[in-house]
Amino acid sequence: MRVGLTGGLGAGKSEVARIFESLGAYIIETDLLAREAVAPNSDGLRAIARVWPAVVQGDALNRAALAEIVFRDETARERLNEIVHPFVRQLAVEREANAKPGQIIVHVVPLLFETGYDERCDATVLVIAPNDLRVRRVLERDRWSEEQIRARMRAQVDPNEARRRATYVIENDGDLDHLRERTEAIFEKIRSSAVA
């Protein structure tokens, strides 16, 4: 069974993925695959260089320069997704072969609905949290300004639309024990539906 796990920036999807993994799921982090897709000498990096030559220096992607472009311009962001996501999907298919037979495969995909990745999943899980809490978490974790965080949050699918499209929703508005309890309950539902 293939599950898509998503959530807004700072919502807690990485923590939910760790809990799913501890419960026996095979985790595929598409953010890591996206980095691999644009690694030095990759077809993905060459494709980006054709569109935005200034963001490739030598044989390396200047991620900050690319982020500056795509988080200010929706058309540029869509173009980047069109370039990178086919490579990510191919890498994900390759990784799935490493899962054990019958193991639930969870794809952690920040832009699950925005890219149509949800269409290849049997179920989807959305992690949500209040915006102020999300901003605080990211400020503590990353070296971004509040404006950079909010720009990235605006680039993600409308929370109401995501909630409507998700099979399951995990509210991450409490402590870690609370999150684990909710995540375990959802995982049990997923496991039951995989067997059914």
N, C-alpha and C positions, 0 to 999 in steps of 0.2 A: 504494500500500500504506500502510495506517495502522498505526503502531506506538505502543504505550503505553509510556512510560518512567517508572519509578518507583523509589523507594528511600526508606529511612528518612531522617529529619532528619540531615544531616551525612554521608550515605553517599557523596555525590559525583555525584548525578544531574545537577546543573547543569554540571559539568565534562564528563560523558559527553555531554550535549546539545551542548556546544560542539564536542566532537570529531565527533559525528555531523554537525553543521552544516558543519564543515570538509570532511567527506567527501561533501557534496552533499545532505544531508537538509534538508527544510523543517521548521523548529521552531515549535511552538505551545506557549507557556508558559501553562498554565492558572492558575497563581498570578496572572499579570498579568491574565488574563481575569476572574478572580474579583474583582480590584480594580475593573476596569471595570464589572463587574456590579453593584457596590454604590457606584458613583460618585454624587456629588451629583445630585439630581433623577432618579435611576434607579428603575425598578420594583423592582429588587433591594433598594435601600436602604429604599424605602417598605415592602416586605414585612418586612424586619428590624425596622423601627420599630413595626410592628403587634404583633410578638411581644415585643420587648425595647425599649420606648420610651426607656429610660434610656441606651442605648448610642448613640443618635443625638442629636447636639447641633447645633442649627441644621439645617443640611443636610449634616452630615458624620458619618461613622461613627467612633466612638471605638473603634479596633481593640483597644487594651489592655483596655478594659472588656469588650468582647465575648469576647476571649480568656480573660479571667478566668472568665467564665461557662462557656464551652464546653469548656475543658480541665479543668474540675472536675466536669462533669456530662455523662455520655455521652448522655442523652436530649436535652439542649440541643444537643450537638454534632450529633447525628443530625438534629435539627430544622433547624439552620443549613444542613447539607448539602442537605436537602430543599428549602430556600428558594433557595440560591445555585446549586446545580449545574445545574438546568435552564437558567438564564441563561448559565452558562459553556458548556454544550454547544451552545447556539444560537450564541454568539459563535465557538466553535471551528469550527462548520460554515461560518460566514461566512469565517473565516480560511483554511480549506482551499481555498477558491476561488482564493486567491492563489498556490498551489503550481503549479509547471510540470507539464505532462503527464508522467506516469511518475515524477515525483519522489517519493521516500519521505517520507511525512509523519510526523513524530515529535511526539506529544503528551506533554509533560512534565507528569505528573499525580501530585502527592504522595500522594493518596488514590485511586489507580487501582483497587485491588481493593475498598476499603471502600465506594466509591460506585457500583460496577458499571460504571464507565467502560471497564473492560477488555473488556466484552462487545461494544463497537463497534470493537475493534481486531483486526487480522489477526494480530498478534504482540505479545508484551509482553516488556519487558526490565526486570529488577530489578537495581539496584545495591545491593550489601551491603558493610558494613565492620564491624569489631568495635565494640561499643558504646562502649568507653572512647575509642577514636579518634574516633568520631562526636561524643561530648560535647566533646572537646578542640577539634575543628574549629569547632563551633558557638560555644563560649566565645570563641574567637579572632575569629570573624566577627561575632557578634551581641552585643547588650547584654542578654542573658538570664542569669538565674541558672541554676545547675546544676539546681535543682528545676524551674524552668520548662521547661528542655530535656527533662528526664526525663518530665515530665507530657505533653509533646507526643509524645515517643517512645512512651509507653504508649497514646496515642490512635491510634497507627497499627496496621495489621494485624499479627498475629503473624508474625514472620519466617519461621517454618517453613511457615505457610499461604501466605505470599507466594511463597516459593521453590517450593512445590508448584504454584502457579497460573501462575508465570511461564514463558514460552517459553524465555527465555534469562536467565542470571544472570551478572553481572559482579562479581567480587570486587575491591573497591578497598581492598586492604590493603598496598599498596606505594607507590612514588613515581609521579609523573605519567607518566613514560615507560612504566612497567609498565601503568598504566591505559590509556594510549593504545593500546598493543599489544593488550591484551585487547578494548578497544572496537572497534578496527579489525577484529579477527577476527570479532566478533559482527556488525558492520555488513556484512561480506562475506557472512555466512550469510543475513542478512536480504535483502540485494540478490539473492542467488542464489535465495532462495525467492520473491521478487517476480517474477522472470523465469520461474520454473518453471511 
